[in-house]
Amino acid sequence: MNRTIILLNLAALFLINRCSIAQETHPEQKSVQLSDYTKSFLSLDYSRIALINVKVIDGTGIPAKESQTILIQNGIIVDVRNASDVIPEDFHALHLNGRTIIPGIIGMHNHMRIPRSAMLSTSPRLYLACGVTTIQTCGTGNPYEELAIAASIKRGDQPGPEIINSGPYFTGPDGRSNFIRCTDEQMVRDTIKYWARKGIKWLKVYRNTRPADLRVIVDEAHKNNLKVTGHLCATTYAEAAEIGIDAIEHGFIHSYDYAKDRVEAICSGNTEFRTLLDVESQQVIELQKKLIEKGVALGSTLAIFDAQAKGEADQRDLEVMAPIHVDNYHSRRKRKEELGDDWYFKKEWLTKSMAYDLQFYRHGGLLVAGPDPGLHNMPGFGDQKNYELFIEAGFKPEEAIEVMTANGAKLLGRNDLGTIEKGKVANVVILDGDLVANPRVIRKVELVIKEGIGYNPKKLIRSVKGNVGSVTDDLMIYFGQKEPSDKPEIFAPDLISKSGRHEFGCTFSKEGNEFYFGVDNNGITEIHSSKLIDGVWTPPRKLFKSESISYNDPMFSPDEKRLYFITNRSTKNSTRKDDTDLWYVEREDADKPWSDPIHAGNLINSSVDEYYASFTRNGTLYFASKDKKEYAPRHAFDIYRAPYINGKFLYPEKLPETINSDSYEADVFVASDESYLIFCSIRKDGLGQGDLYISFKDEKGHWSEAVNMGDSINTEKHELCPFVSANGKYLFYTSDQDIYWVSAKILDKYR
């Protein structure tokens, strides 16, 4: 298998180099064909790698070992030896003096959502950038999305950790309406069977789940080889342990076993125990021992407690958060300062939780960890914060790493993960510094190796800055890309706009969840399409299968039941002809397939080229056609308008001289209310090979003199194929063979 090898400079250790080599397939590790998008985040891709002369914290809890060498072959750790031992010549060597290597972090409470928004696009990259190579999502509001994202990562379509999927939350009859309420036993059992068949591995019960509900859930889950964890309240920890729950989340502060005035099987009781109860008291120790005896793991979420108690974000958190969440953070900080000691989450609750976790671990309990993202506690960064809080709580570095790696693997039932040992999957994290001496080194991730392939953490983090929890991240519309400012940016780099390829002529559906765009394939243009399904965009694929006929300039009709395009396809026998015409395909709705191509008719089309269809909301068609004058220049085109009445186009009329000239006017986009036009033209006042111009319609229905959109948009290259999203927020266009987008607010400067 050929792989692209990308070596980026890691603190002057690695030379930048791009080449291809043949790689062997290890019999124990399946090869995955990574997408171009995933490859764009790689730092290292060799079949054999030697990580030489490094400090190793192996995840087993034993003291760190100095001067170690780790040999990786085809994604598997094949040996861990002393650095003085001979290294086989066919291993690519990385000399890592002064570094620490830990196993890939296994996050066991690692949501892909935060309150009021999802992080479907950004959280996989952010987790991976911080050294988190496996996550258990610990409940979800939308299992379909997360199953699809997990499959996408597994296929190599996008970078991210391995995702161990959870089903929807379960709760009692009085619980949240968007959870599965336990009102009918057979319904609960059938629901669990359904999600088990879909591939989920964990269930999570929530606060109002009663002991009787939990018995049914645990019984059916275990019958289907699923595990159950819980954020408990109506059921106590002791009751849950007797029932056979596999894990309990959040530790001390949600242990309502100690609550006064508690009503049995109802989420109730005074929470003063969080402040008054001594963690080292006998009653706490006895309950912890019960959990340990029953084999119940405890899920530590110190990072979210730290965010709630202290309310202070790191700069790196603020840099990745979407603006709305940054604003919410500052508002929260102000409220905390105003409330002072009356703030809802007390600092002593955090302190007691840290002591509780350490005590549980030291008594032999299976402690695992995850950040439970929320507030300013960001994916990945929160996992790293957990480590720092464990050290502050009194854990040794080796113990903290064991909790965050090997213990997670144990709870998942995975003997191939969690430690740095011969035969394990090569999920390791290279840290710049001595983690034993300085807990902050956990943040200094130089390289994340997942399944033997090295990812660049800095590039992964750069790709999500300012976008975590944004509208596009939440809904995954527009491929989850960060919304552009008033400065044009390449759209979906390495995903849609690829280096070495020419893309142009794009259109999005009104909902932003269906995308069509043109690609030049060695002189034959193709229309590629992608659709958002359950939080994942399908890999772009050709709309029409042809090796000789060109298709381009896709554009939806106003009702989106038609997709118009241009092609040099003949109407007679599907062969190629000399000029291009407007055609379309149609469908009843977005869930139905497109029809075979249909010619748009000879009223619109002529014996010369027609380009680029665009529509007003009432169906009026704007398009370009080659200048039909006998002595017109070869590249002269004009823009036409064809009203749409009673399901038919009327005879096209040529637009006035304020729009058309004796040169090239084509690729016209018309606003849905027909208030402005944007088009490509080649004129003497242009800045490059072809520029975008704009014209506005006045109150009398006249088009203003077209204005060059200037160097905010145009360059010395060729700008063409404008398209404004249906919500009026984004202008898309092609520049220098890539698709760009910019905030449509930029149009106001030309009015």
Secondary structure by P-SEA (a helix, b strand, c coil): cbbbbbbcccccccccccbbbbbbbbccbbbbbccccccccccccccbbbbcbbbbccccccccccbbbbbbccccccccccccccccccccccccccbbbbccbbbcccccccccccccccaaaaaaaaccccccccccccaaaaaaaaaaaaacccccccccccccccccccccccccccccaaaaaaaaaaaaaacccbbbbcccccaaaaaaaaaaaaaacbbbbbbcccccaaaaaaaccccccccccccccccccccccccccccccccccccccaaaaaaaaaaaaabbbbbbcaaaaaaaacccccaaaaaaccaaaaaaaaaaaaaaaaacccccccaaaaaaaaaaaaaaaaaccbbbbbccccccccaaaaaaaaaaaaaaacccaaaaaaaacaaaaaaaccccccccccccccbbbbbcccccccccccccccccccccbbbbaaaaaaaccccccccccccccccccccccccccccccccccccccccccccccccccccccccccccbbbbbbbbbccccccccccccccccccccccccccccccccccccccccccccccbbbbbbcccccccccccccccccccccccccccbbbbcccbbbbbccccccccccccccbbbbbbbcccccccbbbbccccccccccccccccccccbbbbbbbcccccccbbbbbbbbccccccccccccccccccccccccccccccccbbbbbcccbbbbcccccccccc
